Amino acid sequence: MTVHKMDSVETSFLVDGLACFIDLSKDLPLNLFFGKDYVFWFFERPLLCFDDIFCGLISESISSYGADVLIKFSGGNTLADSCFSVKGNDAGRDARWISKNFENFFDGKVGYPIILFNRTFDWIAFESAYEEFGVIAVKKSDFHSDFGDYLKSSFISIEGLAEMASGSSIDGLTAKALISSYHG
């Protein structure tokens, strides 16, 4: 297994890095990303329970960007054992291990929000406890077509979200709120 628990110093460093790209005091459906240099996709939560998609995200990110993928639980809180690094040598097994431990939030030690990203912050995914959808932001300036192709085939585009927003279901209402924050 290539999952590595980040120590508190590493976690603090990574949270400081995240704070340059997202406002850790905000939550969805608000746009919590700084700047306008992003392309957005959306996903039904919890992402970690969809093993194939979660594993694919890890694999495609590592293949495209050459950097490990990090999973940070409990948002900006620097709790011990709240951040994990996946190197990708066996992404399927690693994804299953994280998913299995996520079922009980690592014995209640961590919680939402969950932030996934690669070490170089080329993309960041944010999942809240309060919304049915999470968001993935990819920097336009660091966009890799293979990673983008994977996102297009596995996640919901802003156009797909707009189609959902046309309905009156709970998902439609959530989609409307996200569109108002992320479209434009």
C-alpha positions in Angstrom: 0.0 0.0 0.0 1.3 3.5 -0.8 -1.0 5.5 1.4 1.0 7.7 3.6 -0.4 9.5 6.7 0.9 13.0 6.7 2.2 14.2 10.1 1.0 17.5 11.7 3.9 19.6 10.2 3.2 18.3 6.7 -0.6 18.7 7.1 -0.1 22.3 8.3 2.1 23.1 5.3 -0.5 21.6 2.9 -3.4 23.5 4.6 -1.3 26.7 4.2 -0.9 25.9 0.5 -4.6 25.2 0.1 -5.4 28.5 1.7 -3.8 30.2 -1.3 -6.4 28.7 -3.6 -9.5 28.2 -1.6 -11.3 30.1 1.2 -11.3 27.5 4.0 -13.9 29.6 5.9 -16.5 29.1 3.1 -18.6 26.1 2.3 -20.6 25.0 -0.7 -22.7 26.1 -2.6 -20.6 29.2 -2.4 -17.6 29.6 -4.8 -14.7 29.1 -2.4 -12.0 29.3 -5.1 -9.8 32.4 -5.4 -9.4 33.7 -8.9 -11.1 33.0 -12.2 -8.5 30.6 -13.8 -10.6 27.5 -13.3 -12.7 25.0 -15.1 -15.3 23.3 -12.9 -16.9 19.8 -12.8 -19.3 18.5 -10.2 -19.9 15.1 -8.6 -22.5 13.4 -6.4 -21.2 12.9 -2.9 -19.7 11.0 -1.3 -17.0 10.6 -3.9 -14.9 8.3 -1.8 -17.7 5.7 -1.9 -17.5 5.4 -5.7 -14.4 3.3 -5.8 -14.0 3.2 -9.6 -14.4 7.0 -10.0 -12.2 7.7 -7.0 -9.5 5.3 -8.2 -9.7 6.8 -11.7 -9.3 10.3 -10.4 -6.2 9.2 -8.5 -4.7 7.3 -11.4 -5.5 10.0 -14.1 -4.1 12.8 -11.9 -0.8 11.0 -11.2 -0.5 10.0 -14.8 -1.2 13.5 -16.1 0.6 15.6 -13.4 3.2 13.3 -12.0 2.4 14.3 -8.4 0.8 12.4 -5.6 -2.9 12.9 -4.7 -3.8 14.1 -1.2 -7.0 13.6 0.7 -7.6 16.1 3.5 -10.4 15.4 5.9 -11.9 18.0 8.4 -11.3 20.9 6.0 -8.6 23.4 7.2 -8.3 21.8 10.6 -4.8 20.4 11.1 -5.9 17.4 13.1 -3.4 14.5 13.4 -4.1 11.8 10.8 -6.5 14.0 8.8 -4.4 14.1 5.6 -3.3 11.2 3.4 -1.0 11.0 0.4 -1.5 8.4 -2.4 1.5 7.8 -4.7 -0.4 5.6 -7.1 1.6 2.4 -7.2 -1.6 0.5 -6.5 -4.3 3.1 -6.8 -7.1 0.6 -6.6 -6.0 -0.9 -3.3 -5.2 2.5 -1.9 -8.6 3.9 -2.9 -10.4 0.9 -1.4 -8.4 1.4 1.9 -9.3 5.1 2.1 -13.0 4.4 1.2 -13.2 1.6 3.8 -11.8 3.8 6.6 -14.0 6.7 5.4 -17.1 4.7 6.2 -16.7 5.5 9.9 -14.5 8.6 9.4 -11.4 6.8 10.6 -13.1 5.8 13.8 -14.6 9.2 14.3 -11.3 11.0 14.2 -12.0 13.1 11.1 -15.0 14.6 9.3 -16.2 16.9 6.5 -15.4 18.9 4.5 -13.2 16.6 2.4 -10.6 18.2 0.1 -8.8 16.2 -2.6 -6.0 17.7 -4.6 -2.7 17.0 -6.1 0.5 18.1 -4.4 1.1 20.9 -7.0 -2.5 22.2 -6.6 -3.3 21.9 -10.3 -6.7 20.7 -9.3 -8.8 20.7 -6.1 -12.0 18.9 -5.2 -14.2 20.0 -2.3 -17.0 17.9 -0.8 -19.2 19.4 1.9 -21.5 17.6 4.4 -24.2 20.1 3.5 -24.6 19.8 -0.3 -25.5 16.8 -2.4 -22.8 17.7 -5.0 -19.1 18.4 -4.7 -17.0 20.5 -7.0 -13.7 19.9 -8.8 -11.7 23.0 -10.0 -8.9 22.6 -12.5 -6.6 25.4 -13.3 -6.9 26.4 -16.9 -3.2 27.2 -17.0 -2.3 23.7 -15.9 -4.9 21.8 -17.8 -3.9 18.4 -19.1 -6.1 16.9 -21.8 -6.0 13.3 -20.5 -7.1 14.4 -17.0 -9.7 16.7 -18.6 -11.0 13.8 -20.7 -11.4 11.7 -17.6 -13.3 14.5 -15.9 -15.5 14.9 -18.9 -16.4 11.2 -19.0 -16.8 10.7 -15.2 -18.1 13.9 -13.7 -20.8 16.5 -14.3 -20.0 19.5 -16.4 -21.4 23.0 -15.8 -23.7 22.3 -18.8 -24.9 19.0 -17.2 -25.5 20.9 -14.0 -27.6 23.4 -15.9 -29.8 20.6 -17.2 -30.3 19.3 -13.6 -31.1 22.8 -12.5 -34.1 22.9 -14.8 -35.9 20.4 -12.6 -37.7 21.1 -9.3 -36.1 18.2 -7.4 -33.8 18.6 -4.5 -30.9 17.9 -6.8 -32.3 20.6 -9.2 -32.4 23.2 -6.3 -28.8 22.3 -5.3 -27.7 22.5 -9.0 -29.3 26.0 -9.2 -27.4 27.2 -6.1 -24.1 25.8 -7.5 -24.6 27.4 -10.9 -25.3 30.8 -9.4 -21.8 30.5 -7.7 -19.8 28.8 -10.4 -21.1 29.8 -13.7 -19.7 32.9 -15.4 
